[in-house]
Amino acid sequence: LDHIAGIRAQRELIESVQEGEKAIAAEKYGEAESILGRALVRNPDDYTALLLMAKCQLVLDKPGEAERHADAAHQVYPEEPQALQVRGVARLRGGRYAAAYADFAAYASVLPGNPNTTFYQGFSLEKMGRRDESARRYSEYLNVVQQGEKAAYAAGRLREWGYLR
């Protein structure tokens, strides 16, 4: 028991985070927000609770709150890149395209090969008016993913810009 004393001391937090995850899985986002909020009041530096709250805030269309929680998660555990991805999406939704691109680039440098990151980089670049760079990212994305909403969007933009026929 002495070996797991640290885990036992965090039992309440762990159970709250698990409840929050279950609420998110059940698409009960308001409930998840409340549960995770209470967990973060007690443990404001818990990476998992912060990241889950950020994801919940994205679904609730609160990009500013999502960014704030993802940023806090990144501060708590800077070696873990998932917070960069979530913060990048929040920044995209908040219209902060250069900051979003920086997050996606940082994520890709740590975990290369995620096609969604490539798409988001292309989208960020497009919104910043950097069409050629955006087209390169969209082409890279389409080399890996050919179906779905993002693929249709990327292909449409490349056709519209004259990169695809």
Salt bridges, closest charged atoms under 4 A:
GLU12 OE2 - ARG42 NE 3.04
GLU15 OE2 - ARG11 NE 2.86
GLU33 OE2 - LYS62 NZ 2.86
GLU65 OE1 - ARG68 NH2 2.77
GLU67 OE2 - ARG91 NE 2.92
GLU67 OE2 - ARG96 NH1 2.34
ASP71 OD1 - ARG87 NH1 2.47
ASP103 OD1 - ARG87 NH2 2.61
ASP103 OD2 - ARG91 NH1 3.04
GLU126 OE2 - ARG157 NH2 2.79
GLU133 OE1 - ARG130 NE 2.76
GLU140 OE2 - ARG137 NH1 3.69
GLU160 OE1 - ARG157 NH1 2.95
